[in-house]
Amino acid sequence: MRSSAVAGDLARLWAPDNLRRSAPGIALCAAIAAVAYYADTHSLLRFGAVWIPPLILTLVIGMALQPLSVKPTLKPGLEFAGRTLLRVGVALLGARLTLGQLVEGGALPILVAVSAVGCTIAFGAWLSRFFGLSQNFGLLTGCSTGVCGAAAAMAASAVLPKHENSDRDLAFTVMGINFLSTVVMVIYPTLREVLGFSLFEMGVFLGGAIHDVAQVAGAGQTMGPQVLSDAIITKLLRVAALLPAIAGIAWWVARGGGPQATARPTPPVFLFGFLALAALNSLGLIPAVVRDAVGQISAFLIITAIAALGMKTSLVALVRIGMAPVMLLITETIFVGLLVVGLIYGLRAFGI
């Protein structure tokens, strides 16, 4: 019964009448995303060593256009872009993964990635109470910090119960996690001598402790191709953990693990698409040119969803969120960094 209900919901979402109603809002969100994508690909978001991620520009433009979100012609498209296009974009991320990539680095990247994801999500849910925040907010920020930044935040939001501040919380997490990820992208490569890491260990550290894939690549690139490769492999392991992480969050909320659990989320069906594409790519059934195209489409759909999020988010409400969420994100960032460092030292002692 449950699966047939979900199938019915999906059919209604993609019905021609619904798509026609959604077209104006989707077109506006896509146009905002296209502006940010063009600016990024033409290096308009780079100012010396400083790089502004395109999703931040998208979010800012969306929030500037927030008054338009009340227009009836745009509302259906904003909802469609913020939910359905987001889930499709997350599902397409699976095409970037292969099982071979995920095991070629040996046990250290696997253990670091799994620990970083699981421990950071649990830590965020636990720590949120000390800052007077909901456990669901801790799950949202912990998943974003532990898994893969903004994409994980968007995926977690899709299965967490909705409340009046859901869009504000998600917008804050996306902006905060990208800011912190950019900060550590600059700082972490300078710590090799202090930490005493080998090039391999440094790659694992960068891939295990930096939130977003783009910033992992940026940090690894400054240290050479070997570090970049090891960092990306470790990061892909964290991305691969998106499926169990989101499924686990959905299960926890549905069983009554948080104060908002009365509004139970639908099963994360889109994550099975993620898993199916990863399996097909592992079997070599997705050509490289298709894989690259799917990756670009995935990135664009997620940025389009972030444009919808920005348009539904009041800048005033975002400013009023207070210091507690800021401190939670900073603490989670410090936690995952220290955790990865400790794991590398500990596993080194065991010859791993």
N, C-alpha and C positions, 0 to 999 in steps of 0.2 A: 504493500500500500504506500509506504513512504517513498520508494523509488519511483512509482508511477506518478505520485503527486509532484515530485521534483521534475520528472519528464514533462508533465503538463505545464508547469511553471516556465520551463525553458522554451517550450513551443509557443506559449503566449508572448514571451519576451521577443522572439524573433518573428512574430506575426507581421505581415506586410503593413497592416493598419498601424501597429505600434511603431514600426520602423519609420513610417511616414510622419507620424506625430513627433518622433524623436529627431528627425533629420536636422531641423534648424539648430537645436542645441548641440548635437554631435558635430555639425559643421563648424560652429563657433569654437568649440573645444579643440577640434582638429586644426583650425587656423591658428589658434594660440600656440599649440604644440609645434606647428610647422615653423612659426616665427622663432621659437626657442631652438628648434633643431637646426634651422638655417644659421642662426647666430653661432651655435656651437661648432658646426662643421666648417664655418668660415673664420674660426678663431676670434670671433667678436666678443667672446666671454673670457678671454685670457688677457690678463694684465700683468705682464712679466711672469713671475712665478705663481701668481694667483689665478685660479681657475674657478669660475662660477658655474656649477652644474646646470645644465639646461632645465632640469625639473624645478630648480629654484626660481629661474626666470619665469617659467610657466606658472608657478604658484603665485608669484607676485603679480603678474599680468591678470591672472584669474581673480585675485582678491581685489585688484583695482576695478574690475568690471562687476564686482559683486552686486551692485544695485540692479543689474540686468537679470539676476537670477530669479526675481519675482515675476518676470513676464511669463504668462501662460504658454506662449509659443516655445519658450526655451526650457521650461521645467522638465518635460518628459525626456528631452535629449540629455540634460545634465544628469538625470538619474540613470539613464541608460549608459552613458559614458563612464560615470563614476562607479557603476557596479558591473554591468555585463562586459564592457570593453576591458575593464580592469581584469576580470577573471580570465578572459581570453588571452590577454597579454601575459599574465602570470603562467597560464598553461603552456604558452609557447616558449617560455624560458627553458622547458625541458629539452628542447632541441639542441641546447648548447652543451649538454652533458653526455658523457659516455662512461660506462663502468670502467673501461680501461684507463682513462684519464684519472679516475678517482682512486685507483689502487697503485698506480705506477710510482708514487712517491714513497711507498712503504707504510709502516704502521704509524710513524710520528704524525704526519698530516691528518690521518684518519682520527687518531685519538684526540688530537688538539681540536679538530673541527667538531667532533661529536660533543666533547666536553664544553667547548665554547658555546655551542647552541643550547644544549640542555641546561647547563648551569646558569647561563645568563638569563634565560627565560624564567627559571625558577627563582633566581635572585631578584629579578624585577618584580615578580608577583609578590614575593615576601617583603621586599624593601618598600614597596608602594605604601604599605600600611603605616610605616614610620613617618612618611611625609604627609599623611592624612589624605592619600589618594586611593581611588578604587583599585581593587585587584585586577580588574579588567584593563585599567590604564597601565598597570605594571606589566601585564601580559603583552599589551600592544608595544610598549617601549622595549621590553625585554626581547621580544621576537625580532624587532627591528635592529636592535643592537647585536643580538646573537647570531642572526641568520644572514641577512643581506640588505640591510638598510631600508631604503624607501619601498622597494618592491615587497619586502617582507611585511612592512607596516601596512601597506595597502591590502595584502593578502590576509593578514590577521584581522584587519578591520572588517573584511568581508564576512567573517564567521563570528565575530564578537557581537553581542546584542547591541542594538541601536538605542541611543538616548539623545536628549536634546543637544548635548555637546559633542556628539560623535565626530562630526566633521571638523570642529575646532581642534579636538584632541589629535585627530589624524594629521591635520595640517601642521600643527605644532611639532608632532613627531617627525614628519617628513623634513621640515625645515631644520629642526634641531639636530637630527641625526646626520644630515648632510653637512651642516656647519662643523660638527665635531669630527666627522670623518675627514673633512678637508684639513682641519687643524692637525690631527694625528698623522695624516699623510705627509705633512711637512716635518713633523717632529720625529717620528719613529725611525726613519732611515739614518738619523744622526746618532742613534743610540747603540750602534753595533759595538763599538769599542767598550763602552760602559758595560754592556751586557756580556761581552765576551763570546758572542755567537759566531758560529761558522756561517758561510754564505747560505748553506742549506737551511740552517736553523733560523737565519734572518728571514728567508723567504717564507718559512712556516709561520714565523712570528707576524709578519706583515699580513699574510693571508688569514691568519687566525684572529687578529686583533683589530683590523680596520673594517669598518662596517660595509661600505659600498664597493661593488666590483670596480667601478671606475677609479676610485681613490686607491684601491689595492694595486691596480695596474700602474697608476701614477707613481706610487711609492716604490714599487718594484723596479720600474723602468729607470729610476735614478740610480739604482745599484747594480744594473747590468742584466743581461739576458738570463743568467742562471737563477738569480734571485727572483726575477720577474716570473719565470716559469714555475718555480716552486711556490711562489705566492699565489699565483692564479690557480694552481692545482688545489692548494689548501682552501682557497676561497670557494672554488667550485664544489668542494666537499660540503661546505657550509650551505651553499645554495641548494645542493641535493637534499639537505636536511629540511628544506622548506615543507615538503610533503608531510613527513611525520610530525613536524612542529605544528603546522596549522591543524592537522587532524587531531593532534593531542589537545590543542587549545579548544577546538570545537567540542571535543569529548568532555573536557573539564568543565566548560561553561554549561553544557547540556545536562550534566549530572548534578548541577547545583553548586558549582565551585565559586561563584561570584554573586554579588548583590543584584546583578542585572539578569540572572539566569532564567527569570520567568519568561523572557523573550528568547526562545531557543532558536539558534541559527539553523539554516538548512545545511545538510551535509555538504562538505567542500568538494562537490562533484568535479569542479574545474581542475582540482589537483590530480585527478586521475588522468586527465589529458596531459598534464605535466609529466606524469610517470610513463604514460604510453609513448610520448615523444622521446623521452630519455632512453626507453628500451629500444625503440626503432633506431635511434642514433647509435646506440651501443652495438647493434647488429650491422651497422654500416649501410642501412637502408635509406639514409637521408644524405643526398649528395652535398658536397661542401658548399656549392653555390646556393642550394636551397636552404641549408643550415644558416648561412650568412644572411640570406634574405629574411628568414623567419626571425632571426635575432634582431634585425632592424625593425621589423614589423612589431615584435614584442615590445621593444623599447619605445616605439612611437605610440603604441596603444596605452602603455603605462603612463607616458607623459600626457596623453590626451585625457586619461582618467584624472590625473593630477590637476589639469586645467579645470575640470568639472569640480573637483574638490575645492580649488581656490575660489571659484565663483560662488560656491555655497558657504564660504567661510568669511565671517566678518572680521576685519582687521582689528576693530575695537575689542571684540571678544577674544581675539588671540592675544592682544596686549594684556588683557585682564586675567590671563591664565595664572599669573603669579610665579613665584620663585620655586615653589615645591617641585613642579614638573621639570624645571630646568636642572635643579639639583639631582633629581632622579636620573635624568639622562646622563649627566656628567659622571655620577657615581657608577652607573652601569658601564660607561665607557672605560673608566679606571679599573673597574672590576674585571672586565674581559681582558684588558691588557695585562694586568697582574696575573690573572689565571693562566694565560698562555705562556707568559714568562716562567711561572712556577712549574707548569707542565713540562716545558722544554728542559729545564734544569733537572726535574725529577726523573723524566724518562731517559735523559742522558746518563744518569747514574745507573740505570738498568741496562745500558747499552742499546737503547732503542733509538 
